[in-house]
Amino acid sequence: EHIYAILVPSLAEAAGIIARLRDKSVDELQRLLKDKESYNAFFNSLDQVKTQNNLRDELRKETLQLARENLEKEQRISELRNQCTIIRTTELAAAEDRLAELERQKDEIMKSYSPAALLDKLQSTMAKLDEESEELHQKFLEKDVDLPTFVQKYKKLRAAHHKCALL
């Protein structure tokens, strides 16, 4: 609405322009029609045109000032963009490293619970129980362990060995 009021002259403004044209002689009016420079001089002397020209000049100055300010900020914006890129890259690398570590840990856990790993643990436990049984038997033969203690411990070791063997 404001722009429309600026662009379209009011009736009073139009009457003012007509009054200025009425004051001109026929020769002056013909010169305005024929001579472009005279027409432009008359046109630019109108208050509405002066106002519009002043407004245009002010807008141009403001636009130039904003452009200068934006150019001054451009380097800072570029620096901030670079910092964001560096931070993003650094955080991404850290997250990828962490993910790789967690994947490695998962793989190790999965390997330790694989059937082959569990079977290997059972076999090593059986071998250890066999070894302990032989040591206990040797102590019994050397009279380092009495019969009731030997029977109790040997029975326990062999039960554990057979339990592993059944698994």
N, C-alpha and C positions, 0 to 999 in steps of 0.2 A: 504494500500500500504506500509505503514511504517512497520507494523507487518510482512508482507510478506518479506520485505527486511531483517528484523532481522532473520527470521526463515530460509530463503533460502540463503545459502552462495553464494557470487558472484563467478565468474570464477576465479578471482585473489585469493580469499580466498581458494577456492577448490584447486587451483594449489599450494598454500602454504602448505596445509595439505598433498597433494600428495608428495611434495618435502620433507617434514619431514619424511614421510613413506619411501621414496627412500633412505634416509640416514641410515635407519635401516638395520641391517644385517638380513639374513634369520632366524637365531636363535632368534633374537629380535622380528621379525615379528611373528614367531611361538609362542613365549612366549606371545605376545599380544593376539593372537587368543585363546590360551589355558588358560592363567592365567587372571582371571577376575580382580584382583587387579591391575595388570600391565596395562591391557586395560583401566580401570577406571583412573589410574594415567596419562596415555598418553592422554586420552580423556579430562580430566580436565585441562591438561596443554595447550590445544589449546586456542588461543586468543579469538576465537569466543565463546567458551564455557565459558571462564572467563568473557567475556562481558555479556553473557546471565545470568550467575550466579550472577554477580554484579547487573544487572538490576532486577533480581528476588528478591535479598536481599533488594534493595532499595524500590521496590514495596511492599514487605512484611512490611518493616519499616513504610512506609507511611500508609499502611492499618492499622497497629497496632496503629499508632498515631491518625488516623481518628476514629478508634474504641474507643480509650481512650477519645477523645474529645466528641464523641457521648455519651459515658457513663456519662461523666461529665454533659452533657446537659440534660440527661434523667430525673433527678430529677426536673429540672426547667420546662421541658415539662410536667411532671406529675402535678406539682403545677399549671401550666397554665391551663391544662385540668380540674383540680378540680375547679379552679376559674371560668372557662367557664361554668361548670356544675352548680355551685352555682348561677351564674348570670342568666343562662337560667332558672333554677328552680324558682328563686326569681321573675324574670320577668313573667314567666308563671303563678305563683301564683297570682301576682298582676293583670295580665290580666284576669285571671279567676274570681278574686274578682270583678273587674270592670264589667265584663260581667254579673255576678250574680246580681250586683246592677242595671245594666241597664235592665236586665230581670225583676227584681222586679218592677222597675219604669214603665216598659211597661205594666206589669200586672195590676198595680194600675190605669194607664191611661185607659187601656181597660175596667177595672171594672167600672170606673167612666163614661164611655160612653156606658155601656151596657143598653139594654132596661129597665131592672129592676131598675138600678141606675137613669136613666133619669125619669122614672115614679115616683120614690121616691122623686126626686127633685121637680117635678111638684106638687106632693101631699103636700110636706112641704111648697112650695110656696103658694099653695091654702090655707093651714091652716093658714099661716101667714097673708095672705090677709083677710081671714075671721076674724082673731083676730083684725086686724087693723080696719076693718069695724065696728066690735062690739064696739071697743074703741071710734071710731068717733061717732057712734050712741049714746053711753053713754054720751059723751061730749055734743052732741046736746040736749039730754034730760035734762042734768044738766044746760043747757043754757050757756055753755062755748064756743059754736060755733054758729054763726048766720046761718040762713037758706041758703043764697046763697053760703056760703063757704062750708057748710055741703053737699049740693047737688052736688057741683062741685067735691069735694074730694071723696064723696061716689060713685058717678057715675064712677069716674076714678078707684077706688079700685075694684068695682064690674065688670067693663069691663075687668080689668086685671085678676080677678078671673075666669070669664067665658072663657076668652081666654085660660087660663091654663087648664080648664076643657075640652074644646074642643080638645086640643092637646092630 
